[in-house]
Amino acid sequence: MSDEETVVFENVTCKAATSKAILCMGPWEDREIWFPLSQVDDDSEVFEKGHQGKLVVSKWIAEQKELEGTVVSKKSKPKKKNGPSADKKITEKTGTCEECGKPCKPQFRTCWDCRED
């Protein structure tokens, strides 16, 4: 995702996942919702089955699904001084880009900068 606005949802659980989408339960009405992984932001804590926490998605997909959450402008986030991965912890939720070595989601194997659409 680019420097667009995102929407944050707290207390979300991923119930199922495919290579292209995740099925989540969250603070919305008692229903499960599919989110395309292409619309899940890198700041999200939820992107695989069993993950729980903060789900960050594009404002566009939140509007399409008629969901209300906390809107965050990515442009308003402070710039990181020591490169894009300076404050990211390398954990089981983070992989390494096969192209440039930056942290990325393990299911993608390449970061957004290196990915070709």
Helices and strands as residue ranges (DSSP letters): E 5-17, E 21-25, E 32-36, G 37-39, E 52-58, H 59-64, E 70-73, G 74-76, E 95-96, E 103-104
